[in-house]
Amino acid sequence: MAGKQILGDDPFATASEGEQPTPPPMPIEPPKPKTKTKTATTTSAPTSASGSASAEETYSHTESAPASEYGPSIDRPPASGHRHGIVDEVKQLEKSVRDRILPARRDAEPEERTRLPLEFVWQRWRKLAMRDRSDVVDEFGRDPNVAARIDPLLDFLYRTYFRVETRGLGHIPDDGRALIVANHSGTLPYDGAMIMHAVKQEHREKRAVRPLVEDFVFHFPYLGTLMNRIGGVRACPENAERLLLQDQLVAVFPEGIKGIGKLFRERYQLQRFGRGGFVKLALKCDAPIIPTAVVGAEEIHPMVSKITWLAKSFGIPYVPVTPTFPFLGPVGLVPLPTKWFIAFGEPLYFNAEYGPEGANDRILVNKLAEQVRVRIQEMIDGLLKTRKSILFG
């Protein structure tokens, strides 16, 4: 093979220098076949004439997982001697702290701790935290004790600060379900609280009203929880239907965010009533609709502008800009003492004519929602004509 260059020779060597034995080829390992684990189970059997015993062998087919090119799998526990990382150490520390603080489960070992440490301290703290709260609240979070504590404040706002005058309370039924549909205004849900307090104090049966509150209210610290404690319910069709099926009075505000977010120049101009969800509720639940007009709430926070780009960071639809807020800080959130009027109209009972099946007709639902909107707008216009002053009525 002199003079013939082969793979592995020095390409710059001469023929005599390049004569070297050919290196053996690298062995190619065949692919590892699937292994079978052999488990031998020997059972005693009657000895044959030759004195030999029989044995039974069983085989279980298990596949050995190939080694991953990305390191050890996280689905299987690490092998013995594996060095834990900082994440595993933190998990172990967290587990040990939790085991020391939390009480053991009832099905735990007898020698484990079954009580909280310093149990008498936790009992005293619970009594202190629950001193003004009821032990039992309803499914929507209403607390009778908290509601009783807030009643003096609502009564002050109702009788002294806003000097609310109500009309048409006789249109609210003495019992059974009903849907109070009202215009929405005031930046914050003062109108729902005043409607609720008006029916509770002025109605002959002192009925409780459950107003539906927008989601953005629950993004304010303590405000959403307070609304739940005094009887407010988070606005959604499921909650409203459950309340109506319990024969309760439910107050809804179909304008939603568009209603309380109106600028001062658009005051008392009703916005579109959504997609008529309240009409569907009334038809499905066989509940009368009581149109309600509120006058005086538009002026408590006269909004001249609103900031939307900053509000998204706080989970609210907008930041209102009024003559007092945000220039005066928290003091600017104090509402102006305007004169309020709340009028309840004659009930509208659509179920008698269209039945529950009418809730599936979108055109009919929009038509009935527009009728209710027009009716409330007429009631508002009538109250505005009789009002002489924003502050004194």
C-alpha positions in Angstrom: 0.0 0.0 0.0 3.0 2.2 -0.5 2.3 5.5 -2.1 -1.4 5.2 -1.5 -2.9 7.6 1.0 -5.5 6.1 3.3 -7.8 7.7 5.8 -5.9 8.7 8.9 -2.5 9.3 7.2 -0.7 12.5 7.3 -1.5 14.3 4.1 1.9 16.1 4.1 4.0 13.0 4.7 5.9 11.1 2.0 5.0 7.7 0.8 7.6 6.0 2.9 6.6 8.0 6.0 2.9 7.5 5.5 3.1 3.7 5.5 1.3 2.7 8.7 -1.1 0.0 9.5 -4.7 0.8 8.9 -6.5 1.7 12.2 -9.3 -0.7 13.0 -12.8 0.6 12.4 -14.8 2.0 15.4 -17.2 -0.6 16.7 -20.9 0.3 16.2 -23.0 -0.6 19.1 -26.3 -2.1 18.1 -29.5 -0.5 19.5 -30.4 -1.8 22.9 -33.4 -4.0 22.7 -36.3 -3.7 25.1 -35.4 -5.6 28.2 -37.6 -8.0 30.0 -37.5 -8.5 33.7 -37.5 -12.0 34.7 -39.2 -12.9 37.9 -39.0 -16.5 39.0 -41.6 -17.7 41.3 -41.1 -21.2 42.7 -44.1 -23.1 44.0 -44.0 -26.4 45.6 -45.6 -29.2 43.6 -45.9 -32.9 44.2 -42.6 -34.6 43.7 -42.6 -36.9 40.7 -41.2 -40.4 40.7 -37.8 -39.2 39.8 -37.8 -36.8 42.9 -37.6 -33.6 40.9 -39.8 -30.5 41.8 -41.4 -28.2 39.2 -41.0 -24.4 39.2 -43.2 -21.7 37.6 -41.6 -18.7 36.1 -43.5 -15.4 35.3 -42.3 -12.6 33.1 -43.3 -8.9 33.4 -42.7 -6.7 30.3 -41.1 -3.4 31.4 -39.4 -0.9 29.0 -36.3 0.8 30.2 -36.6 4.6 29.5 -33.7 5.8 27.3 -31.5 8.5 28.9 -32.6 12.0 28.0 -30.3 14.4 26.2 -31.6 17.2 28.3 -30.6 15.9 31.6 -32.5 14.0 34.3 -36.3 13.9 34.1 -38.4 15.9 36.5 -41.2 13.4 36.4 -39.2 10.8 38.2 -37.5 11.2 41.6 -33.8 11.8 41.4 -31.4 8.9 41.9 -29.7 8.3 45.2 -26.8 10.7 45.7 -28.5 13.4 43.5 -27.5 16.8 44.7 -30.6 19.0 45.4 -30.7 22.5 44.1 -31.8 25.6 45.9 -35.4 25.2 44.7 -35.6 21.8 46.4 -34.1 23.1 49.5 -36.6 25.9 49.7 -39.4 23.4 49.2 -38.1 21.3 52.0 -37.9 24.4 54.3 -41.4 25.4 53.4 -42.8 22.0 54.1 -41.0 21.8 57.5 -42.4 25.2 58.5 -45.9 24.3 57.4 -45.8 21.1 59.3 -44.8 22.9 62.4 -47.4 25.7 62.2 -50.5 23.9 60.7 -52.3 21.3 62.8 -52.1 17.7 61.7 -54.9 16.0 59.8 -57.3 13.8 61.7 -56.1 10.8 59.9 -52.4 11.6 60.8 -50.3 9.5 63.1 -51.2 9.6 66.8 -47.9 11.0 67.8 -48.2 14.1 65.5 -49.4 17.4 66.9 -53.2 17.9 66.4 -53.5 21.4 67.8 -52.3 24.8 66.8 -49.4 26.3 68.8 -50.5 28.8 71.3 -54.1 27.9 70.7 -55.4 30.2 73.4 -53.9 33.2 71.6 -55.7 32.3 68.3 -59.0 31.9 70.2 -58.7 35.3 71.8 -57.8 36.8 68.4 -60.8 35.2 66.7 -63.1 36.6 69.4 -61.6 40.0 69.0 -61.9 39.9 65.2 -65.5 38.6 65.3 -66.7 40.8 68.1 -69.0 42.9 65.8 -69.8 40.3 63.2 -72.4 37.6 62.9 -71.5 34.0 63.1 -73.8 33.3 60.1 -74.0 35.2 56.9 -76.0 34.4 53.8 -74.6 32.9 50.6 -73.8 36.3 49.2 -72.0 37.6 52.2 -74.6 39.8 53.9 -73.8 40.2 57.6 -76.8 41.4 59.7 -74.5 42.9 62.4 -72.4 44.9 59.9 -75.6 46.1 58.2 -77.0 47.3 61.5 -73.8 49.2 62.2 -73.9 50.9 58.8 -77.6 51.8 59.1 -76.9 55.1 61.1 -74.5 56.3 58.4 -77.0 55.4 55.6 -79.8 57.1 57.5 -77.7 60.2 57.9 -77.0 60.3 54.1 -80.6 59.5 53.3 -82.4 62.0 55.6 -79.9 64.8 56.4 -77.2 64.9 53.7 -79.0 64.0 50.5 -82.6 64.7 51.9 -84.1 62.0 49.7 -87.7 62.2 48.7 -89.4 59.0 47.5 -92.5 58.6 45.4 -94.5 55.6 44.3 -93.4 53.2 47.0 -96.8 51.6 46.8 -95.8 50.1 43.4 -93.4 47.8 45.1 -95.1 44.5 46.1 -95.5 43.6 49.7 -94.0 40.1 49.1 -92.7 38.0 46.2 -90.0 38.7 43.6 -89.6 41.9 41.7 -86.9 43.6 39.6 -86.2 47.3 40.3 -84.6 48.8 37.1 -83.1 52.3 37.6 -80.8 54.7 36.0 -77.2 54.7 37.2 -75.1 57.8 38.1 -72.9 59.3 40.8 -69.4 57.8 40.0 -69.7 55.6 43.1 -72.7 53.4 43.9 -74.5 55.8 46.2 -77.8 55.4 44.2 -77.9 51.6 45.0 -77.4 52.3 48.7 -80.1 55.0 48.7 -82.7 52.8 46.9 -82.0 50.0 49.3 -82.3 52.2 52.4 -85.5 54.0 51.0 -87.4 50.7 50.6 -86.2 49.4 53.9 -87.2 52.6 55.8 -90.2 53.9 53.9 -92.0 50.8 52.5 -94.9 49.5 54.6 -93.3 46.0 54.7 -89.8 47.3 55.3 -88.5 45.0 52.5 -84.8 44.4 51.9 -83.4 45.2 48.4 -80.4 43.4 47.0 -78.6 45.8 44.5 -76.3 44.4 41.9 -72.9 46.1 42.1 -70.5 46.4 39.2 -67.2 44.5 39.2 -64.9 47.5 39.4 -66.3 48.5 42.8 -64.6 45.3 44.2 -61.2 46.6 43.1 -61.4 49.4 45.7 -60.0 48.6 49.1 -62.7 47.6 51.6 -65.5 49.0 49.4 -66.5 45.8 47.7 -66.4 43.8 50.9 -68.5 46.5 52.6 -71.1 46.4 49.8 -71.4 42.6 50.3 -71.8 43.0 54.1 -74.7 45.4 53.8 -76.5 43.5 51.1 -74.9 44.3 47.8 -74.3 41.4 45.3 -71.8 41.2 42.5 -73.5 41.8 39.2 -74.0 38.8 37.0 -77.1 37.0 35.6 -76.6 33.9 37.8 -76.6 35.9 41.0 -79.7 37.8 39.9 -81.6 34.7 39.0 -80.8 33.0 42.3 -82.1 36.0 44.2 -85.3 36.2 42.2 -86.0 32.5 42.7 -85.7 33.2 46.4 -88.6 35.8 46.0 -86.3 38.8 46.8 -86.3 42.4 45.5 -83.4 42.9 43.2 -82.2 46.3 42.0 -80.3 46.4 38.6 -78.7 49.2 36.7 -78.6 48.3 33.0 -76.5 51.3 32.0 -73.6 49.7 33.9 -70.2 51.5 33.7 -71.5 53.8 30.9 -74.1 55.2 33.4 -71.8 56.2 36.2 -69.1 57.2 33.8 -71.0 59.9 32.0 -69.5 63.4 31.9 -71.4 66.3 33.5 -72.6 67.6 30.1 -74.3 64.2 29.5 -76.1 64.1 32.8 -79.6 62.5 32.9 -79.2 61.2 29.3 -79.8 57.5 29.6 -77.3 55.3 27.8 -78.1 52.1 26.0 -79.5 49.3 28.3 -76.9 46.7 27.3 -78.3 43.6 25.6 -81.5 43.5 27.6 -80.3 41.0 30.2 -82.7 42.3 32.8 -85.6 41.6 30.4 -84.5 38.0 30.1 -84.3 37.6 33.8 -87.8 39.0 34.2 -89.2 36.6 31.6 -87.4 33.6 32.9 -88.2 34.2 36.6 -91.7 35.5 36.1 -90.9 38.8 37.9 -92.4 42.2 37.3 -90.2 45.1 36.3 -90.5 48.3 38.4 -89.0 51.3 36.5 -87.2 53.7 38.8 -85.8 57.2 38.3 -83.1 58.7 40.5 -82.5 62.5 40.2 -79.8 64.3 42.2 -77.0 61.7 42.0 -75.5 63.1 38.8 -74.3 66.2 40.6 -72.6 64.7 43.6 -69.4 64.2 41.6 -69.6 66.4 38.5 -67.1 64.7 36.3 -65.6 67.0 33.7 -63.1 64.4 32.4 -61.8 60.9 33.0 -58.4 59.2 32.7 -58.5 55.7 31.3 -54.8 54.9 30.5 -53.8 55.1 34.2 -56.9 53.3 35.5 -56.0 50.0 33.9 -53.1 49.6 36.2 -55.5 49.6 39.2 -58.1 47.4 37.7 -60.8 50.1 37.4 -62.4 51.5 34.2 -61.3 55.1 34.7 -60.1 57.7 37.1 -62.6 60.5 37.4 -61.6 64.2 37.2 -63.9 66.5 39.0 -63.5 70.1 40.3 -62.4 68.6 43.6 -60.7 65.3 42.7 -57.8 64.5 42.4 -56.7 68.1 43.2 -57.9 67.9 46.8 -56.8 64.3 47.3 -59.1 62.1 49.4 -61.2 65.1 50.4 -62.2 65.4 46.8 -64.1 62.1 47.1 -66.6 63.6 49.5 -69.9 63.9 47.5 -71.7 67.3 47.2 -74.9 67.6 49.3 -77.4 67.6 46.5 -81.2 67.1 46.8 -82.3 63.7 45.7 -85.6 62.4 44.3 -86.4 58.7 43.8 -89.6 57.7 41.9 -90.9 54.1 41.5 -93.1 53.6 38.5 -95.9 51.2 37.8 -94.8 47.6 37.4 -94.4 46.2 33.9 -95.4 42.6 33.7 -94.1 41.2 30.4 -94.3 37.6 31.3 -98.1 37.5 31.1 -98.0 38.3 27.4 -94.8 36.7 26.2 -94.1 33.9 28.7 -90.7 32.5 29.5 -90.1 31.5 25.9 -89.8 35.2 25.0 -86.4 35.3 26.6 -85.0 33.4 23.6 -86.2 36.0 21.1 -83.4 38.6 20.8 -85.5 41.1 18.9 -88.3 41.0 21.4 -85.8 41.4 24.3 -84.2 44.5 22.7 -87.7 45.9 22.0 -88.8 45.5 25.6 -85.6 46.9 27.0 -86.0 50.0 24.9 -89.6 50.4 26.2 -88.3 50.3 29.8 -85.5 52.8 28.9 -87.9 55.2 27.4 -90.2 54.9 30.4 -87.4 55.7 32.9 -86.3 58.6 30.7 -89.8 60.1 30.8 -89.8 59.8 34.6 -86.5 61.5 34.9 -87.6 64.4 32.6 -90.7 64.8 34.7 -88.7 65.1 37.9 -86.2 67.5 36.4 -89.1 69.8 35.4 -90.4 70.1 38.9 -86.9 70.6 40.5 -86.0 74.2 41.0 -82.5 73.9 42.6 -79.8 71.2 42.6 -79.0 71.8 46.2 -82.4 72.6 47.6 -84.8 70.8 45.3 
